[in-house]
Amino acid sequence: MIPQSFDYAAPTDLRDALGRIAGGGKALAGGMSLIPMMKLRLAAPDLLVDLGRIPELNYIREDSGKLRIGATAKHYEIESSRLVRSRCLLLAETASHIGDVQVRNMGTIGGSAAHADPAADYPAALMALEAEFLVASARGERVVSVEDFFVDTFTTALAAEEIIREVIVPVEDPAAGTSYQKMLQPASGFAIVGIAARIHKSDGKITFARIGVTGLGPKAFRARNVERLLEGTSAASPDINRAASVVAEGVEASSDMHASAEYRKHLARIYAARAIAVALSRAS
């Protein structure tokens, strides 16, 4: 289908862009989510404000023990960045699982997060990384934790006039092990279920575990019950399986044409065990 008519602006200055958005414009990053919605008439903005020409929004840098990633950094840039691969492998690995080559060359981390698709890949990793979002508007900036940011299906903590300015993730401990594992929907590449694991070991025991889950329910979440069962154990196979077995407990699993709720819960248990095992194999 063809979208409704709209005006288009491509500012090169962040302040200009934020002013246009405050006036009712809709932010456009890579367009991988918004443009299809416009074609289906699920979104009909009067003005698109293209953020792709604003250098203040496209960067990857390390600062005070954290990686700061501009909102318009593309998936392929994150996947291939030497800095990200050496300082936060989980994020680079997750980016490599997104969609296909075309999507990874056009889609952005800010656009993906702001869209809040319940089957998107980044949210699982961002949950495990305990990420933060620097959010900006014409009125100023604020920092939002990842758990406060994702509110519900296609719903975030962003106000109408706000955009993501940058995503903030920790520089990972070199001794940590991480992994992102997913069952993908073959046509779209979205996760039917995706699990991100981030684990530290010391003296043969798990001292720290963070597990992020996507695709299972209406939004991504941290599986704290899994984390509690892992921490303090010797990371043997029974420990992994016992922890993974509770990943879907208390979750209202989604059911659609791709997978029933029960099948998603089954997959979540399998992929949680896989992600944990791979993360442990990488932990030194």
C-alpha positions in Angstrom: 0.0 0.0 0.0 0.9 3.6 -0.3 1.2 5.8 2.8 -0.9 8.9 3.2 0.7 12.2 2.1 3.2 13.8 4.5 5.8 16.5 4.7 9.5 15.6 5.0 12.4 17.4 6.8 16.0 16.3 7.0 17.6 18.6 9.6 21.4 18.4 10.2 21.2 19.9 13.7 19.8 18.1 16.7 18.2 21.2 18.2 16.4 21.9 14.9 15.1 18.3 14.8 13.9 18.4 18.4 12.0 21.6 17.7 10.3 20.1 14.7 9.3 17.0 16.7 8.0 19.2 19.5 5.8 20.8 16.9 4.2 17.5 16.0 6.8 15.9 13.7 7.5 12.1 13.8 11.1 11.0 14.1 12.4 8.8 11.4 15.6 6.8 12.0 16.3 3.8 9.7 12.7 3.5 8.7 12.6 -0.3 9.1 9.6 -0.1 11.3 7.9 3.2 10.7 7.7 3.0 6.9 6.0 -0.4 6.8 3.5 0.9 9.4 2.8 4.0 7.2 2.3 1.8 4.2 -0.3 -0.2 6.2 -1.9 3.1 7.3 -1.2 2.1 10.9 0.8 5.3 11.3 0.0 8.6 9.4 2.3 11.4 10.5 1.9 14.8 8.9 5.6 15.5 9.1 8.6 13.0 9.1 11.7 14.4 10.7 14.6 12.4 9.3 17.4 12.0 11.9 19.8 10.3 9.6 21.8 13.4 8.7 22.5 14.5 12.3 26.1 13.7 13.2 25.4 14.2 16.9 23.3 11.1 16.9 25.7 8.6 15.1 28.7 7.5 17.2 30.1 4.7 19.2 32.5 5.6 22.0 33.8 4.6 25.4 33.5 6.9 28.3 34.1 6.2 32.0 33.6 2.5 31.9 30.6 2.7 29.6 29.9 2.4 25.9 27.8 5.3 24.6 26.0 4.5 21.3 24.3 7.2 19.3 20.6 6.4 18.4 21.2 6.4 14.7 24.1 3.9 14.8 23.1 1.2 12.4 23.0 -2.5 13.3 25.9 -3.4 11.0 28.0 -0.7 12.6 27.4 -2.2 16.1 27.9 -5.7 14.8 31.2 -4.9 13.1 32.6 -2.3 15.6 35.9 -3.3 17.0 35.1 -1.3 20.1 31.8 -3.0 20.7 33.2 -6.4 20.0 36.0 -6.0 22.4 34.0 -4.2 25.2 30.5 -5.5 24.9 30.4 -8.7 22.7 26.8 -9.5 23.7 25.5 -6.3 21.9 27.6 -7.0 18.8 26.4 -10.6 18.7 22.8 -9.6 19.1 23.1 -7.1 16.3 24.3 -9.8 14.0 21.1 -11.7 14.6 18.8 -8.9 13.5 16.7 -9.3 10.3 18.8 -9.7 7.1 21.7 -7.8 5.5 19.4 -5.0 4.2 17.8 -4.4 7.5 21.1 -4.4 9.3 22.5 -1.8 6.9 19.5 0.5 7.3 18.0 -0.1 10.8 19.3 1.7 13.9 19.5 0.8 17.5 17.5 3.9 18.6 14.7 3.2 16.1 14.5 -0.5 17.0 14.3 0.3 20.8 11.8 3.1 20.3 9.5 0.8 18.2 9.5 -1.8 21.1 8.5 -4.7 19.1 8.0 -7.6 21.5 9.9 -9.9 19.2 12.9 -7.6 18.6 16.4 -8.8 19.5 18.1 -5.8 21.1 15.7 -5.6 24.2 16.9 -9.0 25.5 20.5 -8.0 25.4 19.8 -4.5 26.8 17.9 -6.1 29.7 20.9 -8.4 30.4 23.3 -5.5 30.2 21.1 -3.3 32.5 21.3 -0.6 29.8 20.2 3.0 30.1 18.7 5.4 27.5 19.6 9.0 27.3 16.3 10.6 26.1 16.1 14.1 24.6 13.5 16.6 23.7 13.4 20.4 23.1 12.9 20.8 26.9 16.0 18.9 27.9 17.4 15.4 28.6 16.8 12.6 31.0 18.1 9.1 31.6 15.7 6.1 31.7 16.6 2.6 32.8 15.9 -0.2 30.4 13.4 -1.8 32.7 11.4 1.5 32.9 11.8 2.1 29.2 10.0 -0.9 27.8 6.4 -0.5 29.1 4.3 -2.9 26.9 3.9 -4.1 23.3 5.0 -1.3 21.0 4.9 1.1 24.1 7.8 2.8 25.7 8.4 5.5 28.3 9.1 8.1 25.5 6.8 11.1 25.5 5.5 12.2 22.1 8.1 14.9 21.8 11.1 12.8 22.9 13.6 10.7 21.1 16.4 8.4 22.1 19.6 10.3 21.9 22.0 7.5 23.0 22.0 4.0 24.4 24.4 3.4 27.4 25.8 -0.1 28.2 28.6 -1.2 30.5 32.0 -2.1 29.4 32.1 -5.8 30.1 34.4 -7.5 32.5 36.9 -9.5 30.3 36.2 -12.5 32.4 32.5 -12.5 31.8 30.8 -14.8 29.4 27.8 -13.7 27.3 25.6 -15.2 24.6 22.4 -14.4 22.6 20.5 -17.4 21.3 17.1 -17.4 19.5 14.6 -19.3 17.5 13.8 -17.0 14.6 10.8 -16.6 12.4 12.3 -17.6 9.0 10.6 -14.9 6.9 11.1 -11.9 9.1 14.1 -12.9 11.2 12.2 -11.7 14.4 12.6 -13.8 17.5 9.9 -16.3 18.4 12.0 -16.5 21.5 15.4 -14.9 22.2 17.5 -15.2 25.3 20.5 -13.1 26.3 22.8 -14.4 29.0 25.6 -12.5 30.9 27.5 -14.5 33.5 30.6 -14.1 35.7 32.3 -17.0 37.4 34.9 -17.2 40.2 36.4 -20.2 41.9 34.2 -22.5 39.9 30.9 -20.8 40.9 28.6 -18.4 39.2 28.9 -15.1 41.1 26.7 -12.9 38.8 24.0 -13.7 36.2 21.8 -11.5 34.1 19.2 -13.1 31.8 17.2 -11.1 29.2 14.2 -12.5 27.4 12.4 -11.4 24.3 9.6 -12.8 22.1 8.0 -14.8 25.0 5.5 -12.2 26.2 4.2 -8.7 25.5 7.6 -7.1 26.2 11.2 -8.0 27.0 12.1 -8.7 30.6 14.8 -9.8 33.0 14.3 -13.4 34.2 15.3 -12.8 37.8 14.1 -16.2 38.9 16.6 -17.8 36.6 19.4 -15.5 37.8 18.7 -16.4 41.5 18.9 -20.1 40.8 22.1 -19.7 38.9 24.1 -17.5 41.3 26.1 -19.5 43.8 26.0 -22.8 41.9 28.9 -24.7 40.3 27.4 -24.3 36.8 27.0 -28.0 36.2 24.4 -29.2 33.7 21.7 -29.9 36.4 22.2 -26.3 37.7 21.7 -24.9 34.2 18.6 -27.0 33.5 17.0 -26.3 36.8 17.5 -22.5 36.3 16.3 -22.6 32.7 13.2 -24.6 33.6 11.7 -21.6 35.4 12.3 -18.9 32.7 8.6 -18.8 31.7 7.1 -19.0 35.1 4.6 -16.2 35.8 4.8 -15.0 32.3 1.7 -14.5 30.1 3.2 -16.0 27.0 2.1 -14.7 23.6 0.3 -16.9 21.1 0.0 -16.2 17.4 0.2 -17.8 14.0 3.9 -18.5 14.5 3.8 -20.3 17.9 1.4 -21.1 20.6 1.9 -19.9 24.2 2.9 -23.4 25.3 5.4 -23.8 22.5 7.0 -20.4 23.3 7.4 -21.5 26.9 9.0 -24.7 25.8 11.4 -22.8 23.5 12.2 -20.3 26.2 13.4 -23.2 28.4 15.5 -24.7 25.7 17.1 -21.5 24.5 17.7 -20.3 28.1 19.7 -23.4 28.7 21.6 -22.9 25.5 22.4 -19.3 26.1 23.5 -20.0 29.7 25.8 -22.9 28.6 27.4 -20.9 25.8 27.9 -17.9 28.1 29.5 -20.2 30.7 31.9 -21.7 28.1 33.1 -18.1 27.3 33.5 -17.1 30.9 37.1 -17.3 32.2 
